[in-house]
Amino acid sequence: MHKAVENVTRRIIERSKKSREAYLQRVEEARCEGVFRKKLPCSNFAHDLAASQGGCRSSLLSDTVPSIGIITSYNDMVSAHQPYAAYPEIIKQAVSSAGGVAQVAGGVPAMCDGVTQGEPGMDLSLISRDVIAMSTVIGLSHNVFDGALLLGVCDKIMPGLLMGGLQFGHLPMILVPAGPMDSGLANKEKAHVRELFAQGKIGREEMLASEVKAYHSPGTCTFYGTANSNQLIAEMLGMHLPGASFVNAGTEFRDGLTRAAAVRVTDITHLGQEYTPIAHVISEKSMVNAIVGLLATGGSTNQTMHLVAIARAAGIRIDWDDFAELSDAIPLLVHIYPNGSGDINAFQQAGGMALLIRELLKGGLAHDDVQTVVGRGLSKYLQKPLLEGKDVLWRDGPTQTGDDEIITSVQKPFAAMGGIKVLSGNLGRAIMKISALADGDSTLVEAPAMVFNSQHELEEAFNDGRLNRDLVAVVRFQGPQANGMPELHKLITYLSITMDRGYMVGLVTDGRLSGASGKVPFAIHCTPEAFCGGMLAKVEDGDVIRMDAHNNILELKVDNKELVDREYATPHLETHRFGLGRQIFAPLRKDLLGAEEGGSSIFTYVHESCHVVFTDDA
């Protein structure tokens, strides 16, 4: 094993010892002999039987037939989740053929960041992850299931499913993806059209035509943002079947993989010989594997929060120092948009997960000795699924890349280090994604600040021509407790145009920018957030800010005595806290932890929330 991987793993195990032991003890206490539904009193059990007819009822009356719960994020408005409409019937038939019975246990919300980008609904995006976790728990709370299938793909849905599912750590669970859509308009062309529209060079009709060509069918978006980072991480965690992540939606191959997942989860309940609870799959070593996979591919910066939150749900403590140390050691092995020209389908065609995992294991960069849903060893994921008739079989995966501009080897990496850096200084701690930057020089920015209290203020400044200068844009009061920490993806177009005009440009924010951030150097997830007394609340226009990824520095170059004497800026958040139902999420929002702690309200019972400088009425 690489020394850095060993060191980080050892540190995580030591840091998590007490909380992990307590978690596993609770898991052990939740186990039982026989099927769980038989523990219910007769009246309670009758309610479980009431909706079941025929063979399903007969199976539930048996003492030996495992019952599999389906938690689904289906809706027919979000492209990535529309394919799930057909999954329950496929799963029920497959589980029945394997000697079990399956029921839809519950649904979870699945909002689309693409639809809400820059709109008021985006303020609910991060909070929706906690709601998904809670909804998952409610779906499984009847305590009648012996295993579960978790149907979810996108940004907050997959992490929320795992956070909730891990509260039932004694049950085996498999994540079941829906797959990406076929490739449409190339991502770089899409970005170019967006820039033309922002400059007024094309109209809305041409802009919409371009977007429709990019997002054209059911399935996950094809760029390497948070949704596809989720799928890669799920496989690195051992929570998918091998090679299941990126098989296209709406295909017989996809249905075959769904059937195989249904059969497999039936085989690994406590009623059989291969009992594999989710608590044993999500471990300290598998979490390290997930971070390694993220870094080696230049994945979404959102995972610096999601992986922390997932780990906490399993009693494991990881932090940004773990990401930073691993990032310095993990080479960049994958180039897909926004880090390259290809998309996730090109990655799949070049060798996909089997080839990536082969390279990571070969380089001593990932742990092989982990439990997965298909048995012991990450090396099981070196196999590639193939469809033969209606059945999926696994064969040896590729040993070399099908396109060396998409996937490379550990001997010839695209870059010596992974895609994420952690910056620190008097402004706090922040994340910078460097894998998509055009050149090494753009990892160093030093320029006067332009301060904005919303993304809309920056848009107005662009339209007024006020961004035509060297600048570090400071977009503050965008953190978890301020307004739910929305994605600020809309800013990328305006700042990219400013860079193309020859100016030095950077961005510092306590908000998020996803995995599709492109070429703009940024320091995001800045913590402590401005609303909680972070130094961002004291930055003024003209202050010089230095962002230095090479030396891990985020510095406001203002004398400390002057900073102490400065007043905190006052946020005006009324428009972010009311309308579109945002007001009813106030109890969750006020308890959201900082970005480095996972940005969740679920775990506040074990951690102090930040000291809020401003009242909730601010």
RAWONOR-V306699 format. One record per backbone hydrogen bond with DSSP energy under -0.5 kcal/mol. CO is the residue of the C=O (numbers start at 1). NH is the residue of the N-H. E is the energy in kcal/mol with one decimal. If there is no record, write none. Layout:
BEGIN
CO:NH:E, CO:NH:E
END
This chain:
BEGIN
2:6:-2.3, 3:7:-2.9, 4:8:-2.6, 5:9:-2.2, 6:10:-2.6, 7:11:-2.4, 8:12:-2.5, 9:13:-2.4, 10:14:-2.4, 11:15:-2.7, 12:16:-2.0, 13:17:-0.5, 14:17:-0.8, 16:20:-3.4, 17:21:-2.1, 18:22:-2.0, 19:23:-2.0, 20:24:-2.7, 21:25:-2.0, 22:26:-1.8, 23:27:-2.0, 24:28:-2.3, 25:29:-2.0, 26:30:-1.1, 27:30:-0.6, 27:31:-0.5, 28:31:-1.0, 35:38:-0.8, 36:39:-1.9, 37:40:-1.4, 41:45:-2.7, 42:46:-2.2, 43:47:-1.3, 44:48:-1.2, 45:49:-1.7, 46:50:-1.6, 47:51:-0.5, 49:52:-1.9, 53:56:-1.3, 53:57:-0.6, 54:58:-1.9, 55:59:-2.3, 56:60:-2.2, 57:61:-1.7, 58:62:-0.6, 59:62:-1.0, 63:35:-0.8, 64:66:-0.6, 66:68:-0.5, 66:101:-2.2, 67:69:-0.5, 67:146:-3.4, 67:147:-1.0, 68:103:-2.3, 69:71:-0.6, 69:149:-2.5, 70:72:-0.6, 70:105:-2.0, 70:106:-1.5, 71:151:-3.1, 72:108:-2.1, 77:79:-0.6, 78:81:-1.3, 78:82:-1.5, 79:83:-0.6, 79:219:-2.6, 81:84:-1.2, 82:85:-1.7, 83:86:-1.3, 84:87:-0.9, 84:88:-0.7, 86:90:-1.4, 87:91:-3.1, 88:92:-2.8, 89:93:-2.0, 90:94:-2.1, 91:95:-3.1, 92:96:-2.1, 93:97:-2.1, 94:98:-1.1, 95:100:-2.7, 96:99:-1.6, 101:68:-3.1, 103:70:-2.3, 103:105:-0.7, 106:72:-2.1, 111:113:-0.6, 112:116:-1.9, 113:117:-1.1, 116:119:-2.9, 116:122:-0.7, 119:122:-1.6, 120:123:-1.9, 121:124:-2.0, 122:125:-1.6, 124:128:-1.9, 125:129:-0.6, 126:129:-1.4, 126:130:-0.6, 127:130:-0.8, 127:131:-1.7, 128:132:-2.6, 129:133:-2.1, 130:134:-2.6, 131:135:-2.7, 132:136:-2.5, 133:137:-2.0, 134:138:-2.3, 135:139:-2.3, 136:140:-1.6, 137:141:-0.9, 138:141:-0.6, 140:143:-1.7, 144:37:-0.6, 146:172:-0.7, 147:69:-2.7, 148:174:-1.4, 149:71:-2.5, 149:151:-0.6, 150:152:-0.8, 150:176:-2.9, 151:73:-1.2, 154:158:-1.6, 156:160:-2.0, 157:161:-2.6, 158:162:-2.1, 159:163:-2.7, 160:164:-2.3, 161:165:-3.2, 162:166:-2.5, 164:167:-1.6, 165:168:-2.0, 166:169:-0.9, 168:171:-2.4, 169:279:-2.1, 171:278:-2.4, 172:148:-2.2, 174:150:-2.4, 175:177:-0.6, 176:152:-0.6, 179:220:-1.8, 180:249:-2.1, 186:190:-2.3, 187:191:-2.4, 188:192:-2.0, 189:193:-2.3, 190:194:-1.9, 191:195:-1.8, 192:196:-2.1, 193:197:-2.3, 194:198:-2.3, 195:199:-1.5, 196:201:-2.7, 196:202:-0.7, 197:200:-1.6, 203:207:-2.0, 204:208:-3.0, 205:209:-1.9, 206:210:-1.8, 207:211:-2.2, 208:212:-2.5, 209:213:-1.4, 210:214:-1.4, 211:215:-2.8, 213:185:-1.4, 214:216:-0.7, 220:181:-2.4, 222:344:-2.6, 223:225:-1.8, 225:229:-1.8, 226:230:-2.6, 227:231:-1.4, 228:232:-2.1, 229:233:-2.6, 230:234:-2.5, 231:235:-1.7, 232:236:-2.2, 233:237:-2.3, 234:239:-2.8, 234:240:-0.8, 235:238:-0.9, 238:373:-2.2, 239:175:-2.1, 241:244:-2.1, 244:247:-0.8, 248:251:-0.7, 251:255:-1.9, 252:256:-2.5, 253:257:-2.0, 254:258:-1.8, 255:259:-2.4, 256:260:-2.2, 257:261:-2.2, 258:262:-2.0, 259:263:-2.2, 260:264:-2.5, 261:265:-2.4, 262:266:-1.2, 263:267:-1.4, 264:268:-1.1, 266:269:-0.7, 267:274:-0.7, 268:276:-2.2, 269:272:-1.6, 277:280:-1.5, 277:281:-0.9, 278:282:-2.6, 281:283:-1.1, 283:287:-2.1, 284:288:-1.8, 285:289:-2.3, 286:290:-1.9, 287:291:-2.1, 288:292:-2.7, 289:293:-2.6, 290:294:-2.2, 291:295:-2.5, 292:296:-2.7, 293:297:-0.8, 294:297:-0.7, 294:298:-0.6, 294:299:-2.6, 295:298:-0.7, 295:419:-0.9, 296:333:-2.9, 296:334:-1.1, 300:303:-1.4, 301:304:-1.9, 302:305:-1.8, 302:306:-2.3, 303:307:-2.1, 305:309:-2.3, 306:310:-2.8, 307:311:-2.4, 308:312:-2.2, 309:313:-1.7, 310:314:-0.7, 311:314:-1.4, 311:316:-2.8, 312:315:-1.8, 316:318:-0.6, 319:322:-1.0, 319:323:-1.2, 320:324:-2.7, 321:325:-2.5, 322:326:-2.1, 323:327:-2.6, 324:328:-1.6, 325:329:-0.5, 326:329:-1.3, 326:330:-2.3, 327:418:-2.4, 329:331:-0.5, 331:333:-0.7, 332:414:-2.5, 332:415:-0.9, 333:408:-2.5, 335:342:-0.5, 336:339:-2.7, 337:224:-3.0, 342:337:-3.6, 343:347:-1.9, 344:348:-2.1, 345:349:-2.1, 346:350:-1.8, 347:351:-0.5, 347:352:-2.4, 348:351:-0.9, 350:402:-2.5, 351:355:-1.3, 352:356:-2.1, 353:357:-2.9, 354:358:-1.8, 355:359:-2.2, 356:360:-2.3, 357:361:-2.6, 358:362:-2.5, 359:363:-1.9, 360:365:-3.0, 360:366:-0.7, 361:364:-1.5, 364:2:-3.4, 368:370:-2.4, 368:378:-1.7, 370:377:-3.5, 372:375:-1.4, 375:372:-1.9, 377:380:-1.6, 378:381:-2.4, 379:382:-1.7, 380:383:-1.0, 382:397:-1.7, 384:395:-2.4, 386:388:-0.6, 386:393:-2.9, 387:389:-0.5, 388:390:-0.5, 388:391:-1.9, 391:388:-3.2, 391:393:-0.5, 393:386:-3.1, 395:384:-3.4, 403:406:-2.0, 403:407:-2.2, 406:335:-2.6, 410:413:-0.5, 415:332:-2.1, 419:434:-2.3, 419:435:-1.0, 421:423:-0.6, 421:432:-2.8, 423:430:-2.4, 424:554:-2.0, 425:428:-1.9, 428:425:-1.2, 429:527:-2.7, 430:423:-2.6, 431:524:-2.8, 432:421:-3.2, 432:434:-0.6, 434:437:-1.1, 439:442:-1.0, 440:443:-1.6, 441:444:-1.7, 443:549:-3.0, 445:547:-3.5, 447:545:-2.4, 448:472:-2.1, 449:542:-2.7, 450:474:-2.9, 452:476:-2.2, 454:458:-1.1, 455:459:-2.0, 456:460:-2.2, 457:461:-2.0, 458:462:-2.3, 459:463:-2.4, 460:464:-1.8, 461:466:-2.5, 461:467:-0.6, 462:465:-1.5, 465:468:-0.8, 467:469:-2.4, 471:473:-0.5, 471:506:-1.6, 472:450:-2.0, 473:475:-0.6, 473:508:-3.0, 474:452:-3.4, 474:476:-0.7, 475:510:-0.9, 479:483:-1.9, 479:484:-0.7, 479:485:-1.4, 480:484:-1.4, 484:126:-0.5, 486:512:-1.7, 488:491:-2.1, 489:492:-1.4, 489:493:-0.5, 490:494:-0.7, 491:495:-2.4, 492:496:-2.7, 493:497:-2.1, 494:498:-1.8, 495:499:-2.2, 496:500:-2.4, 497:501:-1.0, 498:503:-1.4, 499:502:-2.2, 503:505:-0.5, 504:471:-2.6, 505:521:-0.5, 506:473:-2.8, 507:523:-3.1, 508:475:-2.2, 509:526:-2.3, 511:525:-2.3, 512:488:-2.4, 514:301:-0.6, 517:520:-0.8, 521:507:-1.1, 523:509:-2.4, 524:431:-2.7, 527:429:-2.7, 529:532:-1.1, 529:534:-2.2, 530:533:-1.5, 531:613:-0.8, 531:614:-0.9, 534:537:-1.9, 535:538:-2.3, 535:539:-0.5, 536:539:-1.0, 537:569:-3.0, 540:543:-2.1, 543:449:-2.7, 544:557:-2.8, 545:447:-1.7, 545:547:-0.5, 546:548:-0.5, 546:555:-2.4, 547:445:-2.9, 548:553:-2.6, 552:424:-2.0, 553:548:-2.7, 554:427:-1.1, 555:546:-2.7, 555:557:-0.7, 556:558:-2.2, 559:563:-2.0, 560:564:-2.4, 561:565:-1.6, 562:566:-1.1, 563:566:-0.5, 569:571:-0.6, 571:573:-0.5, 573:576:-1.5, 573:577:-0.7, 574:577:-1.2, 574:578:-0.7, 579:582:-1.8, 581:584:-1.3, 582:585:-1.4, 583:586:-1.3, 585:588:-0.5, 585:589:-2.8, 586:590:-2.3, 588:591:-1.1, 589:592:-1.3, 594:597:-0.9, 594:599:-2.3, 595:598:-1.6, 600:593:-1.9, 601:604:-1.2, 603:606:-1.7, 603:607:-0.6, 610:612:-0.7, 611:613:-0.7, 615:618:-1.9, 618:573:-1.2
END
